[in-house]
Amino acid sequence: MTQTNPAYVDLITKLVSIPSPSLHEAKASAFLAAWMNRHGLAAHVDEVGNAVGVKGTGPKEILLLGHIDTFPGEIPVRQEGHLLYGRGSVDAKGPLCTFAAAAAQVDVPPAWRLTVVGAVEEEYATSRGARHILSQRLPQPANTLLSPPTYCVIGEPSHWDRVTLGYKGRLLMDIELTVPFSHSAGEGRLPAEQAVDLWRQIESFCADKSHQKEANSPFTRLDPSLRQIASRDEGTYGLVELSFGFRLPLWISPADLETELRPLVVETVPTGTTAKLHFSGAEYAYKGEKSTPLVRAFLAAIRTNGGTPRFVTKTGTADMNVVGPHWPDSPLVAYGPGDSSLDHTPDEHLDLNEYQRAIAVLKDVLRQLMK
C-alpha cells in the first residue's frame, strides 16, 4: 500500500477545513497561495480571487487548472483511517492539492513554466476563475502577456488510474408561464397541469433528437432535467415557474438548442397562456484526443505506478468546457484522485492512499513532458 506523505496530508486537511463555497473562496485562496510560496512556487491571489502559483520562466507552459470553490453544505472534517471526510475533499480540493504537491516536487527546465491555479466559481455556472485564466491566454493581437498553454490538465476527480477526455455541455432554461384560470371541474388544463405537459413535451423532444442521432450512451445523448417547479395563484391567473437543465452532447451547441426550444415552448402551451423564457449557463461539450503526448504521458505514468489506465467521459460540466474549445492546439485532459459519485454528497470523502498515488502519477507526467 502506498504510504501517505504527512506534509501533503496536512495540506489537503487544512485546505478542506477552510470553507470555500462559490463566492466565498478568499481565505482558501490565500492559504493555498501562501503554501505554494513556501514550497518553491511564486504565488499570489489574482484580481478575481484565483490562487496562482508559477514555477519556472520558460515560454512553454503546463497549466494545472483546478478549482478551489466547493458545492454548498458543510461536512465535519475528520480522518477515519486513510479516508478524509469534508466538503471539497473530492470535488475538487483533492485534485487541486495533487497539482500543488506534484509541482512542488519537480524541477522545471529553463524552457518550461509550470502554473498551478485554484480557480474560483467553478461550481457557480459562471466559471469566473477559469474565464479569467482564458482571457489572459486568448490568441489575439491585444494580448501580449501569455500564449495558450502547451498542455493543460483540469483538476477533477476521476480516480488515480483514469484519464478524463471530455465533458458534456450545458444549457439552462427558466420559464414563467402565465395561465388564465378555468374551473377545476372544467375541461381546461390548470396551470400546474400545463407545466407538466410542457415537461413531457421537452422530454419527448430530447428523446427524439437523440434517437435521430442514434445516441445511446450517456455521453452522446441530449438529456433534460426538471430542476425546479413552483406554482401560485394571482387573481384570475396562475403563475408557474420552471427551471430546466440540459446536458449537451458534441452534436448540438447551446445556441442551436435554444433556437429549437423557443418555438417548441410556444407551440406547446395552449392559446391564452404566455411564456417568458430565459436561457443561461451555456457551455459547449468538449472531448479531447487520445493520441497526444499528454495522454501518452499519463498512460505511461499510471502503468509505472502499478495501475491499468482507463479513459472516461463525464456527463457533467467542468472548466474543461470553458477553456477547451478556445485552445484547439493545446492537448487537454482532466485528472485527479477521488470518486466523482461522491461529489456534492453528505458522504464526500477522499482516500488518502489514492491521493498519494495521484501525486506520484502527476510528478511522472510532468517530468516526462518537460524532458
N, C-alpha and C positions, 0 to 999 in steps of 0.2 A: 504494500500500500504506500502511495506517495505521502511523504511527510510534509506537513504544512509549515511554512516559514512564519515564525511568530511576528516578524515585522509586517508582513503582508496581511496576516490575520488581524493585527492591530489596525492597519489602515482601513480595511473594509468594515470592521466592527465600529470604529469611530465614525466613518462616513455614514453608515447605515443609522447610527444613533442620532444623527443630525437630521431632523425632519426637513424635507425639501419638496413638498408638493409644488406643482407648477405655480409660478408667480412668486414663490417664496424660497428661492434657491440660494439667496445671498450668503448665508452662513456656511452652507455646504461648499459653495464655490470657493469661498475664502479659505476654508480648511484645506481643500484639495490643492489649491494653488500654493499654499504655504508648504504642504507636504512635498510637492514636486520641487519647489525651490530648495528644500533641504536634501533632495535626492538627485541632484545633478541636472535638473531642467531649469531653464529660465522661464518662470511662470508668473502669470498675472491674471486678474479678473478683467475681462474686456468690457467695452461700453454697454453691452446688452446683458452682462452677467455671466457669460461663459467663463469657466476656468480653463485657461490655455497654458500649456507647457511646451517649450521648444528645446530640442537638443540638437546641436549641430547648426551649421550655417550654409550648407551646400544648396545648389539650385534644384536638386531632385528631392521631392518630398514624399514621405509616407505619412498620411493623415490618419490618425486613430480617432474617429469621431464617435464618442459615446454621449450619453445624456445623464444629467445629474438630477433632474426633476423626477418625481415619482407620482404614481396614482394616489389619490387622496386616501386617507384612513391610516391610523397608526396601529402597529403591531408591536407589542413589547419586545424589545431587542434582548435576545438571550442566546446562549450557545448550549446545545444539548449534544454532547459527544462531538462529532465532526459536522453537525448541522448548525448553521447560523440563521436564526429567525429574525425577521424585521422587514418593514416596508422598504422596498427597493433592493433587497439583498439579491434578488434575481433580476428585476426589471427596474433599472439596469445598472445598479452600482457595482454588482459583481463583475460584469464585463468592463465597466469603466476602471475599476481598481486593477483588473487584469492588465489593461492598457498602461496604466501608470507604473505598475510594478515591473512589467516587462521593459518599458522604456528606461526605467532607472538602472537596469542591469546590463544594457547593451552599449557597446562602443559605436559611435556614429562616425563613419569615414568622412573625409573632407568634402566629397561630392554630394553628401546627403544631408537631409534635415528631417528630423522626426518630430511630429506635432501631435500632442495629446489634447483633446478637447472634451470637457464635460459640459455639454450644451444644455441650455435652458429650454423649457416649454415644449419638449417633445411630446408630452402627454396631453397637451392643451390644444391640439389641432392647429396651432399657429406655427409650431416648429421655429420659433423666433431665433433660437441659438444657431441652428443649422443654416437657416436662411442668411444669417449674418456671415457665417463662415463661407457660404456660397458666394455672397456678394463680393467678398474680398478676392475671390479666385475666378470670377467670370472673365472669359476671354474677350475683353472689349478695350478699345483704344484708351479710354479714360482711366483704366485700371493699370497702374504701373507698380502695384505693390506685390502681388502674388500671381502665379500661374496655377491652373488646375493641378492637383497633386498627381504624382507619378502613379501612386497606388493609394487606395482608400479602404479602410476597414471600419465598418459600422459596429458599434458595441451593442449587441443584443444577445439574449440567451439562446443557445442552440445545442447545449451540451458540449463538452470539450472536444469531442471527436466528430462533430458535424460542422459543415460549412453551409451557410445560408446564401443562396444565389439570388433570391428575389422575394418581393412582397407585392401583394395585390394593391391596387389603387383604391381611392375612396371618393365618395361624394355624399354630402349630407343635404337633405331636403326637409324644410319645415313648411307646413301648410296650415292655414287658418281657413276653415270652412264657416261661412255664414249661411244658415239654413232657415228658411221660413217654416214655422211650426205648422203641423197638421195634427189633428186629434189622434191620440194613440190608438183609438178604435177604428180610425180611418185606414185608407189604402196607401197613403203617402209614407215614404221612408223617413223615420225620425233621424235627427242629426247624428246620433251615435251609430245608427244603422248605416247611414250613408258613408260614415268614416270607415266602417268595417268593409263595406262594399269596395271602397277605393283601395284599401289594403289588399283585398283579394285580387283586384284587377292588377295591381302592381306586382304581386306575387306571380300571377299568370304571365304577365308581360316578360318578367325576367326569366321565367322558366322557358318560355317560347324562344327568347333570344338565345339562351344557352343551348337549347335543342337545335336551333338552326346552325349553330357553330359546332355542333357535336362535342360540346364542352361537358364532360362528365366528371372531371376531377375537381376537388375544391379550389385549386389554383386557377382553373380555366373557366369556372362558372361565374355568371353575374348573380351575386347573392344579395337580396334585400333583407332588411331588418326593420321591424316596427319598434322604434326606441321609446317612444312616449305617445300616449293618447289621453286627452282630457276633454271633457265636455261640460258646458254650463249653459244655463238659460238666461237670456236677456230680453225680457218682454215677449214680443211675438216672434223672436228669433232665437235659435240655438247656435252657440259657437262651439266648434270642435277644433282643438289644436293637436296636430300630429307631427311627429318627428320621425323621419325615415333615414336609414343609413344604407349605403350601397357599397359593397366590396367589388372592385372592378378588376376584371382580367385584362390581359395585354391587348385584347382585340377591341376594346372600346375606351374612348377617352372620356374624362369628366364632361367636357363641353358637348360631345356628341350625345352622351346620355341625357344631359339636361335638355338638349334640343328635342329629344324624343319624349321625355317625361312631361314637358309642358302641355302639348296637345292631348296627351293621354289623360291627364287630370281633368282638363276642360271637357273632354268628351265623356268622361265617366260620371261626373257629378250631374244631377238632374237639373232641368231648367228651373231657374229661380234661385239656385244655390250659387254663391260666389266663392271663389277660391283664390287666396293670396299665397303665392309661392316665394320662398326664399332659399337660395342654394348657397352652400359654404363648404369649407373643408376639402376642396378639390385637390386630389393628388393622383398623378399618373401611376399606373402599375409599372414595375421595373423588374427585369430579370437580367443578370449578368451572364457572361460567357464562362464556360467550364475550362476552355483551353487558354489560360493566361498564366504568366509567371507567378502571379499572386495565388491563384488557385493551386498550381503545382507545388508552391512552397508550403501551403497548408497541408496538402495531402501527404507530402513527404514528412513534415514535422509531426503530424498525428501518428503516422506509422512509426517514426523513430521513438515516439513516446509510448508505444505499445498499443495503439488503437487501430481500429479499422474505420477509415474515414467514410462518411456518407454525405450526400448532398440533400438539402431540404429547401423547400419554398414555403413561404408563410402566407396565411390568408389575411393577416392584419396589415398595418402600415408601420413604417419606421422612417427615420431620417434618410434612409437609402432612397426612398421615393422622392425626397426633396432634392438631393444633390445628384443622384444617378443620371437622370435624363439630361442634365446640363454638362456632364463630363463624359462624353461618349468615348474618349480616348484614354480614360483613367479606369483601369480594372477595379471593380468593387466586389466585396463580399461582406457579409455580416458574420460576426463571430463573438462568442463569449460563453462562459460557463453558466449552467443553470437550466432548469426545466421550465420552458415557457408556459406550460399548462398551469404553473403556479402564479403567473403574472396577475396582479390585481386581486388576488385571493386573500382571505384572512389567514391562510396557512403558508404564506410565502416564506421560503427558506432556501438557503444555498448550501450545498455540500462543499465544505472547505477543502476536501481532498480533490474534488473536481476543479475547484478554483485554482489550486496549486498546479494541477496538470495543465490547465489552460494557460497559465503564465509560462510554463515551460514550453508549450507549443508555440506561443506567440514570440517568445525570445528566439526560438529556432527560425521562425518565419522571418523575423526582422533581420537576423544575421545573414540568412540566405539571400534575401532581396538586396541587401546593401553590400554584397561582396564586390 
